[in-house]
C-alpha cells in the first residue's frame, strides 16, 4: 500500500475513534487528508504554530485560530479589571 494511502487509512481510523487528528502541520499532508476524507475538514492553528496556506488551496472547510486569540482577550480583560480595581 502506498504511503499516502497508509496515511489516509490511519487518519480515517483515528477520526472514527476520536473525531480529530492531531499533529498534522504540513500543507501537503493537510491537502492529502482533505482529498482522502469523505467529510469536510476543519483545521485549528495553535498559537506559535506555522500559518497554513490559504484554505481554498488546501481544500479545508474552515481554519480556526481559537483558543489563542480568545485566551489573549481574556488575559487583557483580567489585567484591565485588576488595574481598575487597584
Helices and strands as residue ranges (DSSP letters): H 3-18, H 27-36, E 42-44, H 55-58, E 62-64, H 68-85
